[in-house]
Amino acid sequence: MEKRLQKILSEHAVASRRQAEVMISDGRVRVNGKIAHLGDRADDTKDQILLDGKPLPKKAKAVCLMLYKPRGYVTTLSDEFGRKTAASLVSCGCRVYPVGRLDYASEGLLLFTNDGELANHLMHPRNAVEKTYEVTVRGNLDAAQELLSRPIELDGRIIQPPLVKLLRQGKEKATYEITIHEGRNRQIRRMCEAAGLTVLRLCRVREGALELGSLGVGKWRYLTEEEMESLYREDRK
């Protein structure tokens, strides 16, 4: 069956769909001897598809795992500044890449997979996969919950109203549970900044139906069959 080339590349664990689009645009992909273009379709059971002159690897079994990313790690596969990468904490015997991002100073649940289509679905803002964070802040605590709950403008668009719940509060700091949908770049930190709050700790504890639970900092585990099924149910919506 013919499919878009970027989907085929992602299914063969070469790259995410977006990365595959760049590879195709750069002329790195050939189908039956001809340079491919964005929008081209092919059948990987019949057509010869080459990336950089080499056949695509065989389709890998879908692997998905969660890591408790510590603070002080970047989520890119490599870092030009020599910083520690979250990928260096994962050793599952196959090439997996992070789904979305947690910034350098943040911690918590970070998914890794070799399934490019699933990764693209989970990362795309239009699919509104809920993400929940525990955020400790200091500042004007009397107005913090009200200000954090506002649907402010980010990147030229009004965000969906986040769900904000106070977990605990002291004299100088408070911890909130914040659930968002879009997952825009550094959204939680930008929400706190707009509310005049300083973030002391930011930890992602849930993504969709997946929960960080008791997983230790810097540790990872494979998703259970039930958890995998929940992700693919989301992917088929």
NORWO-V10835 format. One record per residue. N is the residue number from 1. SS is DSSP state (~ for helix, > for strand, _ for the rest). OMEGA is omega in whole degrees, -180 to 180 (999 if undefined). Layout:
# NORWO-V10835
n=N ss=SS omega=OMEGA
n=N ss=SS omega=OMEGA
This chain:
# NORWO-V10835
n=1 ss=_ omega=-180
n=2 ss=_ omega=178
n=3 ss=> omega=174
n=4 ss=> omega=-176
n=5 ss=~ omega=-178
n=6 ss=~ omega=177
n=7 ss=~ omega=179
n=8 ss=~ omega=180
n=9 ss=~ omega=180
n=10 ss=~ omega=179
n=11 ss=~ omega=178
n=12 ss=_ omega=176
n=13 ss=_ omega=176
n=14 ss=_ omega=-177
n=15 ss=_ omega=171
n=16 ss=_ omega=-178
n=17 ss=~ omega=180
n=18 ss=~ omega=177
n=19 ss=~ omega=179
n=20 ss=~ omega=178
n=21 ss=~ omega=177
n=22 ss=~ omega=179
n=23 ss=~ omega=180
n=24 ss=~ omega=180
n=25 ss=~ omega=180
n=26 ss=_ omega=177
n=27 ss=_ omega=-176
n=28 ss=_ omega=-175
n=29 ss=> omega=176
n=30 ss=> omega=176
n=31 ss=> omega=-178
n=32 ss=_ omega=175
n=33 ss=_ omega=-178
n=34 ss=> omega=178
n=35 ss=> omega=-177
n=36 ss=_ omega=178
n=37 ss=_ omega=178
n=38 ss=_ omega=-178
n=39 ss=_ omega=179
n=40 ss=_ omega=178
n=41 ss=> omega=179
n=42 ss=> omega=177
n=43 ss=_ omega=-175
n=44 ss=_ omega=175
n=45 ss=_ omega=-177
n=46 ss=_ omega=-174
n=47 ss=_ omega=174
n=48 ss=_ omega=-179
n=49 ss=> omega=-178
n=50 ss=> omega=172
n=51 ss=> omega=-176
n=52 ss=_ omega=177
n=53 ss=_ omega=-178
n=54 ss=> omega=178
n=55 ss=> omega=177
n=56 ss=_ omega=175
n=57 ss=_ omega=177
n=58 ss=_ omega=179
n=59 ss=_ omega=180
n=60 ss=_ omega=173
n=61 ss=_ omega=-178
n=62 ss=_ omega=178
n=63 ss=_ omega=177
n=64 ss=> omega=-178
n=65 ss=> omega=175
n=66 ss=> omega=178
n=67 ss=> omega=168
n=68 ss=> omega=-180
n=69 ss=> omega=176
n=70 ss=_ omega=169
n=71 ss=_ omega=178
n=72 ss=_ omega=176
n=73 ss=_ omega=175
n=74 ss=> omega=-177
n=75 ss=_ omega=174
n=76 ss=_ omega=-179
n=77 ss=_ omega=175
n=78 ss=_ omega=-176
n=79 ss=_ omega=-177
n=80 ss=_ omega=-180
n=81 ss=_ omega=177
n=82 ss=_ omega=179
n=83 ss=_ omega=-179
n=84 ss=_ omega=-179
n=85 ss=> omega=177
n=86 ss=~ omega=-179
n=87 ss=~ omega=-179
n=88 ss=~ omega=180
n=89 ss=~ omega=-176
n=90 ss=_ omega=178
n=91 ss=_ omega=-174
n=92 ss=_ omega=176
n=93 ss=_ omega=176
n=94 ss=_ omega=-177
n=95 ss=_ omega=175
n=96 ss=_ omega=-180
n=97 ss=> omega=-175
n=98 ss=> omega=177
n=99 ss=> omega=-177
n=100 ss=_ omega=-175
n=101 ss=_ omega=163
n=102 ss=_ omega=-175
n=103 ss=_ omega=-172
n=104 ss=_ omega=-175
n=105 ss=_ omega=-179
n=106 ss=_ omega=-179
n=107 ss=> omega=173
n=108 ss=> omega=-171
n=109 ss=> omega=176
n=110 ss=> omega=-180
n=111 ss=> omega=172
n=112 ss=> omega=178
n=113 ss=> omega=170
n=114 ss=_ omega=-179
n=115 ss=_ omega=-175
n=116 ss=~ omega=-179
n=117 ss=~ omega=178
n=118 ss=~ omega=180
n=119 ss=~ omega=-179
n=120 ss=~ omega=179
n=121 ss=~ omega=-176
n=122 ss=~ omega=-177
n=123 ss=~ omega=-172
n=124 ss=_ omega=-177
n=125 ss=~ omega=-175
n=126 ss=~ omega=-177
n=127 ss=~ omega=169
n=128 ss=_ omega=174
n=129 ss=_ omega=-177
n=130 ss=_ omega=174
n=131 ss=> omega=-178
n=132 ss=> omega=-177
n=133 ss=> omega=166
n=134 ss=> omega=-172
n=135 ss=> omega=176
n=136 ss=> omega=-175
n=137 ss=> omega=169
n=138 ss=> omega=-177
n=139 ss=_ omega=179
n=140 ss=_ omega=-174
n=141 ss=~ omega=-179
n=142 ss=~ omega=-177
n=143 ss=~ omega=-170
n=144 ss=~ omega=-175
n=145 ss=~ omega=179
n=146 ss=~ omega=-178
n=147 ss=~ omega=-180
n=148 ss=~ omega=-177
n=149 ss=_ omega=-177
n=150 ss=_ omega=174
n=151 ss=_ omega=-175
n=152 ss=_ omega=179
n=153 ss=> omega=175
n=154 ss=> omega=179
n=155 ss=_ omega=176
n=156 ss=_ omega=180
n=157 ss=> omega=177
n=158 ss=> omega=180
n=159 ss=_ omega=173
n=160 ss=_ omega=-178
n=161 ss=_ omega=178
n=162 ss=_ omega=176
n=163 ss=> omega=-174
n=164 ss=> omega=-179
n=165 ss=> omega=178
n=166 ss=> omega=178
n=167 ss=> omega=179
n=168 ss=> omega=-178
n=169 ss=> omega=174
n=170 ss=_ omega=-178
n=171 ss=_ omega=-173
n=172 ss=_ omega=-179
n=173 ss=_ omega=179
n=174 ss=> omega=178
n=175 ss=> omega=-179
n=176 ss=> omega=168
n=177 ss=> omega=-176
n=178 ss=> omega=178
n=179 ss=> omega=-180
n=180 ss=> omega=-178
n=181 ss=_ omega=-172
n=182 ss=_ omega=-177
n=183 ss=_ omega=178
n=184 ss=_ omega=-175
n=185 ss=_ omega=178
n=186 ss=_ omega=-172
n=187 ss=~ omega=-177
n=188 ss=~ omega=-179
n=189 ss=~ omega=179
n=190 ss=~ omega=175
n=191 ss=~ omega=180
n=192 ss=~ omega=178
n=193 ss=~ omega=180
n=194 ss=~ omega=179
n=195 ss=_ omega=179
n=196 ss=_ omega=-177
n=197 ss=_ omega=176
n=198 ss=> omega=-179
n=199 ss=> omega=177
n=200 ss=> omega=179
n=201 ss=> omega=180
n=202 ss=> omega=-177
n=203 ss=> omega=175
n=204 ss=> omega=-175
n=205 ss=> omega=-180
n=206 ss=> omega=173
n=207 ss=> omega=-174
n=208 ss=_ omega=179
n=209 ss=_ omega=-176
n=210 ss=> omega=179
n=211 ss=> omega=180
n=212 ss=_ omega=177
n=213 ss=_ omega=-175
n=214 ss=_ omega=180
n=215 ss=_ omega=-177
n=216 ss=_ omega=179
n=217 ss=_ omega=-180
n=218 ss=_ omega=-180
n=219 ss=_ omega=177
n=220 ss=> omega=176
n=221 ss=> omega=173
n=222 ss=> omega=173
n=223 ss=_ omega=176
n=224 ss=_ omega=178
n=225 ss=~ omega=180
n=226 ss=~ omega=179
n=227 ss=~ omega=177
n=228 ss=~ omega=180
n=229 ss=~ omega=180
n=230 ss=~ omega=178
n=231 ss=~ omega=-178
n=232 ss=~ omega=173
n=233 ss=~ omega=176
n=234 ss=~ omega=-176
n=235 ss=~ omega=-178
n=236 ss=_ omega=-180
n=237 ss=_ omega=999
